[in-house]
Amino acid sequence: MIGRPGRVRTALGVAAGLAALAAMVPLWAATESHAVDSVTRFLIAVAVILVTCQALAALARRFHQPSVLGEMVGGLLLGPSLLGALWPEGGALLFPPPVLEGLDKMAQLGLVVFVFLLGCELRTDRIERKGVVGAAVVGGMALPCAAGMGIVFVTGDLFAGTSDAPVETMLFVGLAMAVTALPVLARLLADLKLERTSIGALSLSAAAIGDGLLWLSLAFLLAGQGASGHGLRIVLLATALVIVTALCVRPLLAVLVRKLGSNQSLAVVLVAGAIGYSALTQAIELHPVVGAFLFGVAVPRDSPAVERISEQLEGFTLIVLLPVFFAGVGLKASVGLLGTSPLAWLVLLVVLVAAVVTKLVGAGGAVRLAGMPAAEALRFGVLMNCRGVTELVVLTIGHEAGLINQLAYTILVLVAVITTAATGPLVRWSMRRSTDFGTALPIPTPPPVGAGTRAEGPRGE
């Protein structure tokens, strides 16, 4: 504890520092070269993004929500949804075009590393009750996908992007509505103390397989854009890359991991490999994150060296790089696009209800038919509604590819935020209301604010 004299000295020091800073302002303004250059603006923008996102992440944790939810909201607040609406000049001053270009490249790097770590964490070899998991995956993805395609079909050009590919837009929105975010789900289960229960293992297994199918489907969707011959070339190149990765790169990585251990050389190999694969898939006209995910899947499992390097990468990625990505999402999404149009707000409501109900009926109904008790099946359906950062990554890919427009992007981003925020409270409510939860589990008390878990990071953010 700091005593009273210490507090007084601290207050005097802060006051003196602020006074010195205030005295510097007129001196700086009097110089002829006081214009702020692009590097300074970029650094200021990054600092503002980090402080805003981390402050809202702390607020989210106080309400027993995943940190990533606060960061997602922080990104939205820095864009036209709030800052741009209340103070357009401030938004333009903070994010001029040169700064946006730098932030976009930094966000791309963050996505590459983050999705690479997701690939490293994808485990399908430990899945039990494969029949139930398979039913959950099929039901939890097929029904939301069909609902998304139906909504796009009914609304016509409301979701259409610049690519002028209505079928691809329908398929993309369907995939986006089928997302379950494995990272946020893992963190949520840890907070609820459900990660070691049967429903926790089942939901993580279903989300892991669903993530793999999602990225595979997205890769084929992106490859199929454009002329048929051009799309076929991309598919063939992507297939060749997968074969080379399975037959050559994966065994080579296993040898390198054994020989290099956990030293700096292995970290460089893994990061450079993920970036190189991203550049390769970008060169064959797939999105960079497809290559990062593929390389992550090829990294050997059950390696303490890889786990240590992943933990080192997670810290910088989650604290610095991902908030910049969230800010980019916020700058592209604008609640103001909904305006006063009843149709836009009605579509938002329809998409939200469809996203929630189809997960409940599709995923929950599938495991109920497989023999799971009704209360537990309902809880499983609620957990599968957790969309989180994976949804934002997918939506950003679709928006950049011209598959959806800015209004559709905004609607789907809001659905991702709302469903992620609602998952935890709904699960806690169902646990309090129900006594039929397998083996009479006690109602868990949320961890104290600031308490860390192993599930944090790409596993749990």
C-alpha positions in Angstrom: 0.0 0.0 0.0 1.2 3.5 -0.8 1.1 5.8 2.3 -0.2 9.3 2.3 3.2 11.0 1.7 3.7 8.6 -1.3 0.3 9.5 -2.7 1.0 13.2 -2.3 4.4 12.9 -4.1 2.7 10.9 -6.9 0.0 13.5 -7.3 2.6 16.3 -7.4 4.7 14.4 -9.9 1.7 13.9 -12.2 0.7 17.5 -11.9 4.3 18.6 -12.7 4.4 16.3 -15.7 1.1 17.6 -17.1 2.2 21.2 -16.6 5.5 20.5 -18.5 3.5 18.8 -21.3 1.1 21.8 -21.5 4.1 24.1 -21.7 5.5 22.2 -24.6 2.4 22.6 -26.7 2.8 26.3 -27.6 6.5 25.7 -28.2 5.7 22.8 -30.6 2.9 24.8 -32.3 5.3 27.8 -32.9 7.7 25.7 -34.9 7.4 25.7 -38.7 7.4 21.9 -39.0 4.8 20.9 -36.5 2.6 19.0 -39.0 1.9 15.5 -37.9 3.5 13.0 -40.3 1.9 9.7 -41.2 4.1 7.6 -38.9 3.1 9.7 -35.9 -0.6 9.5 -36.9 -0.3 5.7 -37.3 1.3 5.2 -33.9 -1.3 7.4 -32.2 -4.1 5.5 -33.9 -2.7 2.2 -32.7 -2.3 3.5 -29.1 -6.0 4.7 -29.2 -7.2 1.4 -30.5 -5.3 -0.7 -27.9 -6.4 1.5 -25.0 -10.1 1.5 -26.1 -10.2 -2.2 -26.8 -8.5 -3.2 -23.6 -10.6 -0.9 -21.5 -13.8 -2.5 -22.9 -12.3 -6.0 -22.6 -11.8 -5.3 -18.8 -15.4 -4.1 -18.7 -16.6 -7.2 -20.4 -14.7 -9.4 -17.9 -16.4 -7.5 -15.1 -19.7 -8.7 -16.5 -18.4 -12.2 -16.9 -18.1 -12.0 -20.6 -15.2 -13.1 -22.8 -12.6 -10.3 -23.3 -12.9 -10.6 -27.0 -16.5 -9.3 -26.8 -15.3 -6.0 -25.3 -12.7 -5.7 -28.0 -15.3 -6.4 -30.7 -17.5 -3.6 -29.3 -14.5 -1.3 -28.9 -13.7 -1.7 -32.6 -17.3 -0.8 -33.5 -17.2 2.3 -31.3 -14.1 3.6 -33.1 -15.9 3.5 -36.4 -18.8 5.3 -38.0 -21.2 3.6 -35.6 -20.2 6.0 -32.8 -17.0 8.1 -33.2 -17.8 8.8 -36.8 -21.4 9.7 -36.0 -20.7 11.9 -32.9 -17.4 13.5 -34.1 -16.8 12.9 -37.8 -13.8 15.3 -37.8 -12.2 13.4 -35.0 -12.6 10.1 -36.8 -11.2 11.5 -40.0 -8.2 13.0 -38.1 -7.5 9.8 -36.3 -7.9 7.5 -39.3 -6.8 9.3 -42.5 -6.3 7.1 -45.6 -2.5 6.5 -45.0 -3.2 5.4 -41.5 -6.0 3.1 -42.6 -3.6 1.5 -45.1 -1.1 0.8 -42.4 -3.7 -0.5 -40.0 -5.1 -2.8 -42.7 -1.7 -4.4 -43.3 -1.2 -4.8 -39.5 -4.6 -6.4 -39.2 -3.8 -8.8 -42.0 -0.7 -9.9 -40.2 -2.8 -10.4 -37.0 -5.3 -12.5 -38.9 -2.6 -14.7 -40.4 -1.0 -15.4 -37.0 -4.3 -15.9 -35.2 -5.7 -18.3 -37.8 -2.4 -20.2 -37.9 -2.8 -20.7 -34.1 -6.3 -21.9 -34.6 -5.0 -24.4 -37.1 -2.5 -25.6 -34.5 -5.2 -26.0 -32.0 -7.6 -28.0 -34.2 -7.8 -31.5 -32.7 -10.0 -34.2 -34.2 -8.0 -37.2 -33.1 -9.4 -37.1 -29.5 -13.1 -36.9 -30.4 -15.3 -39.4 -28.6 -18.9 -40.2 -29.3 -18.3 -39.6 -33.0 -21.8 -40.4 -34.0 -23.3 -37.7 -31.7 -20.6 -35.2 -32.8 -21.3 -35.9 -36.4 -25.0 -35.4 -35.9 -24.3 -32.1 -34.1 -22.0 -30.8 -36.8 -24.5 -31.7 -39.6 -27.5 -30.2 -37.8 -25.6 -27.2 -36.4 -24.3 -26.2 -39.8 -26.8 -27.4 -42.4 -29.9 -25.7 -41.0 -28.3 -22.2 -40.3 -26.7 -22.4 -43.8 -30.0 -23.1 -45.4 -31.7 -20.3 -43.5 -29.0 -17.8 -44.5 -29.3 -18.8 -48.2 -33.1 -18.5 -47.9 -32.9 -15.0 -46.4 -30.6 -13.8 -49.3 -32.9 -15.4 -51.8 -36.0 -13.6 -50.4 -34.3 -10.2 -49.9 -32.9 -10.1 -53.5 -30.1 -7.6 -53.9 -30.1 -6.4 -50.3 -27.0 -8.4 -49.4 -25.4 -8.4 -52.9 -21.7 -7.3 -53.1 -19.6 -6.0 -55.9 -18.8 -9.4 -57.3 -22.2 -9.8 -59.0 -22.4 -13.4 -58.0 -25.8 -14.1 -56.4 -25.2 -17.8 -55.9 -21.9 -17.2 -54.2 -23.5 -14.5 -52.0 -26.2 -17.0 -50.9 -23.6 -19.7 -50.1 -21.4 -17.2 -48.2 -24.2 -15.8 -46.0 -25.2 -19.4 -45.2 -21.7 -20.3 -44.2 -21.4 -17.1 -42.1 -24.6 -18.0 -40.2 -23.3 -21.6 -39.5 -20.2 -20.4 -37.7 -19.4 -21.4 -34.1 -16.3 -19.8 -32.7 -14.1 -22.4 -31.2 -11.8 -19.9 -29.4 -14.6 -18.0 -27.6 -16.5 -21.2 -26.8 -13.4 -22.6 -25.1 -13.1 -19.5 -22.9 -16.8 -19.5 -22.1 -16.7 -23.2 -21.1 -13.7 -22.5 -18.8 -15.5 -19.6 -17.2 -18.5 -21.9 -16.6 -16.3 -24.7 -15.4 -17.8 -27.0 -18.1 -14.7 -27.7 -20.1 -14.3 -31.2 -18.5 -17.9 -32.2 -18.7 -19.5 -34.3 -21.4 -21.4 -31.4 -22.9 -18.2 -29.3 -22.9 -16.2 -32.0 -24.7 -19.0 -32.5 -27.2 -19.4 -28.8 -28.0 -15.6 -28.3 -28.4 -15.4 -31.3 -30.7 -18.4 -30.1 -32.8 -17.0 -26.6 -33.0 -13.5 -28.0 -34.0 -14.9 -30.1 -36.8 -17.2 -27.3 -37.9 -14.3 -24.9 -38.1 -12.4 -27.3 -40.3 -15.4 -27.7 -42.6 -16.0 -23.9 -42.6 -12.5 -23.1 -43.8 -12.6 -25.9 -46.4 -15.9 -24.7 -47.7 -14.8 -21.1 -47.8 -11.7 -22.0 -49.7 -13.8 -23.8 -52.4 -16.2 -20.9 -52.5 -13.5 -18.3 -53.0 -11.9 -20.6 -55.6 -15.1 -21.0 -57.5 -15.6 -17.2 -58.1 -15.3 -15.9 -61.6 -15.2 -17.8 -64.8 -15.4 -21.6 -64.6 -12.0 -22.1 -66.2 -10.4 -19.6 -63.8 -12.1 -21.2 -60.8 -11.1 -24.7 -61.9 -7.4 -23.5 -62.0 -7.7 -22.2 -58.4 -9.3 -25.4 -57.2 -6.6 -27.5 -58.8 -3.8 -25.4 -57.4 -5.4 -25.5 -53.9 -5.8 -29.3 -54.1 -2.1 -29.6 -55.1 -1.1 -27.4 -52.2 -3.1 -29.6 -49.8 -1.5 -32.8 -51.2 2.0 -31.3 -50.9 1.3 -30.2 -47.4 0.1 -33.6 -46.3 2.8 -35.6 -48.0 5.9 -33.3 -47.7 5.4 -30.3 -45.4 3.8 -32.1 -42.5 6.6 -34.8 -42.2 9.3 -32.2 -42.6 7.8 -30.1 -39.8 7.7 -33.1 -37.5 11.5 -33.6 -38.1 12.2 -29.9 -37.6 10.2 -29.8 -34.3 12.2 -32.8 -33.0 15.6 -31.3 -34.0 15.1 -27.6 -33.2 13.2 -28.0 -29.9 11.7 -24.8 -28.5 14.4 -22.4 -29.4 14.1 -19.3 -31.5 14.8 -21.0 -34.8 11.7 -23.1 -34.5 9.6 -20.1 -33.8 11.0 -18.4 -36.9 10.3 -21.5 -39.0 6.7 -21.6 -37.8 5.9 -17.9 -38.2 7.7 -17.7 -41.5 5.9 -20.8 -42.7 2.5 -19.4 -41.8 3.3 -16.1 -43.6 4.7 -17.9 -46.6 1.6 -20.1 -46.9 -0.5 -17.0 -46.6 1.4 -15.4 -49.4 1.1 -18.5 -51.5 -2.7 -18.8 -51.1 -3.0 -15.1 -51.8 -1.0 -15.6 -55.0 -3.4 -18.3 -56.2 -6.2 -15.9 -55.4 -7.4 -17.5 -52.2 -7.5 -15.5 -49.0 -4.2 -15.4 -47.0 -5.9 -16.9 -43.9 -6.7 -20.1 -45.8 -3.0 -20.7 -46.2 -2.3 -19.8 -42.5 -4.9 -22.3 -41.3 -3.6 -25.0 -43.6 -0.1 -24.6 -42.3 -1.3 -24.6 -38.7 -3.1 -27.9 -39.3 0.2 -29.4 -40.6 2.1 -28.5 -37.4 2.7 -31.6 -35.2 0.5 -32.1 -32.2 1.4 -33.1 -28.7 4.7 -31.1 -28.9 5.7 -29.1 -25.8 7.9 -27.0 -28.0 5.1 -26.0 -30.3 2.8 -25.3 -27.3 5.4 -23.0 -25.7 5.9 -21.1 -29.0 2.1 -20.9 -29.5 1.8 -19.3 -26.0 4.5 -16.8 -26.9 2.8 -15.8 -30.1 -0.7 -15.6 -28.5 0.2 -12.8 -26.2 1.4 -10.3 -28.8 -1.4 -11.4 -31.2 -4.2 -11.0 -28.8 -3.0 -7.8 -27.1 -1.8 -5.9 -30.1 -2.7 -7.3 -33.5 -6.3 -8.5 -33.0 -7.5 -5.2 -31.6 -6.3 -3.5 -34.7 -8.3 -6.1 -36.7 -11.4 -5.3 -34.6 -10.9 -1.6 -35.3 -10.8 -2.4 -39.0 -14.1 -4.3 -38.6 -15.6 -1.3 -36.8 -14.5 1.1 -39.6 -16.2 -1.0 -42.2 -19.4 -1.6 -40.3 -21.8 1.3 -39.6 -25.0 1.0 -37.7 -26.0 4.2 -39.4 -26.5 2.3 -42.6 -29.6 0.8 -41.0 -30.9 4.3 -40.7 -34.7 4.7 -40.2 -35.5 2.1 -42.8 -38.0 -0.4 -41.3 -36.9 -3.0 -43.9 -33.2 -2.9 -42.8 -34.1 -3.3 -39.1 -36.6 -6.0 -40.0 -33.9 -7.9 -41.9 -31.5 -7.5 -38.9 -34.2 -9.0 -36.6 -35.0 -11.8 -39.0 -31.3 -12.7 -39.4 -30.7 -12.6 -35.6 -33.7 -14.8 -34.9 -32.9 -17.2 -37.7 -29.3 -17.5 -36.5 -30.3 -18.3 -33.0 -33.2 -20.6 -33.7 -31.5 -22.6 -36.4 -28.6 -23.4 -34.1 -30.9 -24.3 -31.3 -33.1 -26.6 -33.5 -30.3 -27.8 -35.8 -27.5 -28.5 -33.2 -29.7 -29.1 -30.2 -32.3 -31.1 -32.1 -29.6 -33.3 -33.6 -28.1 -34.3 -30.3 -31.6 -34.7 -28.8 -32.4 -37.3 -31.5 -29.1 -38.9 -30.7 -30.2 -39.5 -27.1 -29.1 -36.5 -25.2 -31.5 -35.3 -22.4 -33.7 -32.4 -23.5 -32.3 -29.8 -21.1 -28.7 -30.7 -22.0 -29.6 -30.6 -25.7 -31.0 -27.1 -25.4 -27.9 -26.0 -23.5 -25.8 -27.5 -26.3 -27.7 -25.5 -28.9 -27.2 -22.3 -26.9 -23.4 -23.0 -26.8 -23.3 -23.5 -30.6 -24.6 -19.9 -31.0 -21.3 -18.5 -29.8 -19.9 -16.9 -33.0 -17.2 -14.5 -31.8 -14.0 -13.5 -33.6 -14.2 -16.4 -36.1 -17.4 -14.9 -37.5 -15.8 -11.5 -37.9 -12.8 -13.0 -39.8 -15.2 -14.8 -42.2 -17.3 -11.7 -42.7 -14.2 -9.6 -43.4 -13.1 -12.2 -46.1 -16.5 -12.1 -47.7 -16.6 -8.3 -47.7 -13.2 -8.0 -49.2 -14.1 -10.5 -51.9 -17.2 -8.5 -52.8 -19.6 -11.3 -51.8 -21.6 -9.0 -49.5 -22.1 -5.3 -49.3 -21.5 -3.0 -46.3 -25.1 -3.2 -45.1 -25.0 -7.0 -45.1 -21.6 -6.8 -43.4 -23.0 -4.5 -40.7 -26.0 -6.7 -40.1 -24.0 -9.9 -39.8 -21.4 -8.2 -37.5 -24.1 -7.1 -35.2 -25.6 -10.6 -35.1 -22.1 -12.0 -34.2 -21.8 -9.5 -31.3 -25.3 -10.1 -30.0 -25.2 -13.9 -30.1 -21.7 -13.9 -28.5 -22.9 -11.7 -25.7 -26.0 -13.7 -25.1 -24.4 -17.2 -25.0 -22.9 -17.0 -21.5 -26.0 -15.5 -19.7 -28.3 -17.9 -21.4 -26.2 -20.9 -20.4 -26.0 -19.7 -16.8 -29.8 -19.1 -16.8 -30.5 -22.6 -18.1 -28.1 -24.1 -15.5 -30.0 -22.3 -12.7 -33.4 -23.4 -14.1 -32.6 -27.0 -14.7 -31.6 -29.8 -12.5 -31.3 -32.3 -15.3 -27.7 -31.7 -16.3 -26.1 -35.1 -16.5 -24.4 -35.8 -13.1 -25.9 -33.1 -10.9 -23.2 -30.5 -11.6 -23.2 -27.5 -9.2 -24.0 -24.1 -10.6 -20.5 -22.6 -11.1 -19.5 -19.3 -9.8 -17.9 -17.1 -12.4 -14.2 -16.6 -11.8 -13.0 -13.3 -10.1 -12.3 -10.4 -12.4 -8.8 -10.7 -13.8 -8.5 -14.4 -13.1 -6.6 -16.1 -16.0 -7.3 -19.5 -17.4 -5.3 -21.8 -19.7 -8.2 -21.3 -22.2 -7.3 -17.7 -22.8 -5.8 -16.8 -26.2 -6.8 -18.3 -29.5 -8.0 -21.3 -27.5 -10.3 -19.1 -25.4 -10.5 -15.7 -26.7 
